[in-house]
């Protein structure tokens, strides 16, 4: 009997992570966030909570919170394009954490 070739670990990990990830609107936004907003914004702001479709994003400074608030409609549209069908996303609340 022939020996099967080893499977790639990345395939097994991707399948396991997909099953282990929480199926919440916040988890969906957190997963899509870096691709939707780009690395510069993702380094400065992180989605931290969600309530009734409004996602709170913690920003490193008040300046970032203000700038992202001005870009809120664009960010919402970019994320909606990347979220699973039916994920509620009404908008964002940007807060400054000072970190």
C-alpha positions in Angstrom: 0.0 0.0 0.0 1.4 3.3 -1.0 2.1 6.1 1.4 0.0 9.3 1.0 1.9 12.5 0.5 1.9 14.9 3.4 -0.8 17.6 3.5 0.1 21.2 3.8 -0.2 22.5 7.4 -1.6 25.8 6.1 -4.6 24.1 4.6 -5.4 22.3 7.9 -4.9 25.4 9.9 -7.1 27.5 7.7 -9.9 25.0 8.0 -9.5 24.8 11.8 -9.4 28.6 12.2 -12.5 29.0 10.1 -14.4 26.6 12.4 -12.9 28.2 15.6 -13.6 31.8 14.7 -16.6 33.4 16.5 -19.5 34.0 14.1 -20.3 37.5 15.3 -20.6 40.8 13.5 -17.6 42.1 15.4 -15.5 39.1 14.4 -16.5 39.5 10.8 -15.5 43.2 10.9 -12.2 42.5 12.7 -11.3 39.9 10.1 -12.1 42.2 7.1 -10.7 45.4 8.7 -7.0 45.3 7.6 -7.9 44.6 4.0 -10.7 47.2 3.9 -8.9 50.1 5.4 -5.3 49.3 4.5 -2.2 48.8 6.7 -1.7 52.5 7.8 -5.2 52.8 9.3 -5.2 49.2 10.6 -2.0 50.1 12.6 -3.7 53.1 14.2 -7.3 51.8 14.8 -8.9 48.6 15.9 -12.5 47.5 16.0 -13.2 46.6 19.7 -16.9 46.2 20.1 -20.3 46.1 18.3 -23.8 46.9 19.4 -26.9 47.0 17.1 -24.7 47.1 14.0 -22.6 50.1 15.2 -18.9 49.1 15.6 -16.7 51.0 18.1 -13.2 51.5 16.8 -10.4 52.3 19.3 -7.9 54.8 17.7 -4.5 55.7 19.0 -5.3 59.4 19.1 -8.1 61.9 18.9 -6.7 63.0 15.6 -7.1 59.6 14.1 -10.6 59.2 15.6 -11.6 62.5 14.0 -10.1 61.7 10.6 -11.7 58.2 10.5 -15.1 59.7 11.6 -14.9 62.0 8.5 -14.2 58.9 6.4 -16.9 56.8 8.1 -19.2 56.4 5.1 -16.3 55.3 2.9 -15.0 52.8 5.4 -18.6 51.4 5.9 -18.9 50.9 2.2 -15.5 49.3 1.9 -16.3 46.9 4.7 -19.7 46.0 3.5 -18.1 44.8 0.3 -16.0 42.4 2.3 -18.4 41.1 4.9 -20.4 37.9 4.7 -24.0 38.4 3.4 -26.4 39.5 6.1 -23.7 40.9 8.5 -25.3 43.9 10.2 -23.2 47.1 9.8 -24.9 50.4 10.4 -21.8 52.5 11.0 -18.9 53.3 13.3 -18.1 55.1 16.5 -14.5 56.1 16.7 -12.9 56.7 20.1 -9.4 57.8 21.2 -7.6 55.4 23.5 -4.3 57.3 23.7 -2.2 54.1 23.2 
